[in-house]
Amino acid sequence: MAEFQGHTSEITELFNAVYQEFMRARQRHIQFKSPLHGYAVILKELEELWTEIKKGEGLCSSEAMRKKAVQVAAMAVRFIYDLGY
């Protein structure tokens, strides 16, 4: 835990971004109906992150990578929430 000291506001901001994305997705899209459905959504978001990363250093956007990583995290949370795992 010592490595996180002094970074509380950054971590809070990060978790808030994941929460906001989770809530946005719940309002716009149907609940995950099965583990396969949840996996497919997570995989789609992860592939979009990978597409940005593959552009290479200097060409990929930090903002785009952060946005996609937040979406991956939010969909993982949604998987747990919707499916009760």
Residue pairs with C-beta under 8 A, 6 or more apart in sequence:
4 11
14 70
17 70
18 70
18 73
18 74
18 77
19 74
21 70
21 71
21 73
21 74
22 74
22 77
22 78
22 81
25 74
25 75
25 78
26 78
31 82
32 38
32 41
32 78
32 79
32 82
32 83
34 83
35 79
35 83
38 75
38 78
38 79
38 82
38 83
39 79
41 75
41 78
41 79
42 72
42 75
42 76
42 79
45 68
45 71
45 72
45 75
46 72
48 68
48 71
49 65
49 68
49 69
49 71
49 72
52 60
52 61
52 64
52 65
52 68
53 60
53 65
54 60
79 85
